[in-house]
Amino acid sequence: MAYIIDKSRIRDKVNVREICYDMLRTHTMGTLKEIAQKFGKKCHSTVINGLENHANFMQTEANYRELDTKIRTLFLQHLKQYTDYENKN
């Protein structure tokens, strides 16, 4: 989680954060302000900018789309494992 919340502007880290913004915006009822706070950001405008970047990169960058797919797949795998564990207990 520290990798994602890190304030680094290294493009690889920023890409992961922007994908996470999109996942949270898509799959939760969280407001932009709440999403920003989860990432240690002061303002929701950072999330808005990240979502705009995400949309643009998804349309134009094959490598970014591949990264998005990998992250979402890993997330869903972990979610399934967690859900399976919770259902057993």
C-alpha positions as CSV (number, residue, x, y, z in Angstrom):
1,M,0.0,0.0,0.0
2,A,2.9,2.4,0.7
3,Y,3.9,2.0,-3.0
4,I,0.5,3.4,-4.0
5,I,0.2,6.2,-1.5
6,D,3.8,7.3,-2.0
7,K,3.9,10.9,-3.2
8,S,6.4,10.1,-6.0
9,R,5.9,11.5,-9.4
10,I,7.6,8.6,-11.1
11,R,5.3,7.6,-14.0
12,D,5.1,3.9,-13.0
13,K,3.8,4.8,-9.5
14,V,1.5,7.5,-10.8
15,N,0.0,5.0,-13.3
16,V,-0.8,2.6,-10.5
17,R,-2.4,5.4,-8.4
18,E,-4.5,6.5,-11.3
19,I,-5.8,3.0,-12.0
20,C,-6.6,2.7,-8.3
21,Y,-8.5,6.0,-8.5
22,D,-10.6,4.6,-11.3
23,M,-11.3,1.3,-9.6
24,L,-12.4,3.1,-6.4
25,R,-14.6,5.6,-8.4
26,T,-16.1,2.7,-10.4
27,H,-16.6,0.1,-7.6
28,T,-17.4,2.2,-4.5
29,M,-19.7,4.9,-3.4
30,G,-16.7,7.0,-2.3
31,T,-16.7,10.7,-3.2
32,L,-13.7,12.3,-4.9
33,K,-12.7,13.9,-1.6
34,E,-12.8,10.5,0.2
35,I,-10.7,8.9,-2.5
36,A,-8.2,11.7,-2.3
37,Q,-8.0,11.3,1.5
38,K,-7.3,7.5,1.1
39,F,-4.2,8.4,-0.9
40,G,-3.1,11.2,1.4
41,K,-4.0,13.9,-1.0
42,K,-5.3,17.3,0.1
43,C,-7.7,17.9,-2.6
44,H,-10.2,16.1,-4.8
45,S,-8.8,17.8,-7.9
46,T,-5.8,15.4,-7.8
47,V,-8.2,12.5,-8.3
48,I,-10.1,14.4,-11.1
49,N,-6.8,14.9,-12.9
50,G,-5.8,11.3,-12.3
51,L,-9.2,10.0,-13.7
52,E,-8.8,12.2,-16.8
53,N,-5.2,10.9,-17.3
54,H,-6.5,7.3,-16.9
55,A,-9.2,7.8,-19.5
56,N,-6.8,9.3,-22.0
57,F,-4.1,6.6,-21.4
58,M,-6.7,3.8,-21.8
59,Q,-7.6,5.2,-25.2
60,T,-4.0,5.8,-26.4
61,E,-1.5,3.6,-24.6
62,A,-1.5,-0.2,-25.1
63,N,1.0,-0.7,-22.3
64,Y,-1.2,1.3,-19.9
65,R,-4.2,-0.9,-20.8
66,E,-2.1,-4.0,-20.2
67,L,-1.1,-2.6,-16.7
68,D,-4.7,-1.8,-16.0
69,T,-5.8,-5.3,-16.8
70,K,-3.1,-6.8,-14.6
71,I,-3.9,-4.7,-11.6
72,R,-7.6,-5.4,-11.9
73,T,-7.0,-9.1,-12.3
74,L,-4.8,-9.2,-9.2
75,F,-7.2,-7.1,-7.2
76,L,-10.1,-9.5,-8.1
77,Q,-8.0,-12.5,-7.2
78,H,-7.2,-11.1,-3.8
79,L,-10.8,-10.1,-3.3
80,K,-12.0,-13.6,-4.1
81,Q,-9.4,-15.1,-1.7
82,Y,-10.6,-12.7,1.0
83,T,-14.2,-13.4,0.3
84,D,-13.7,-17.2,0.3
85,Y,-11.8,-16.9,3.6
86,E,-14.5,-14.7,5.2
87,N,-17.2,-17.2,4.0
88,K,-15.4,-20.1,5.6
89,N,-15.2,-18.4,9.0
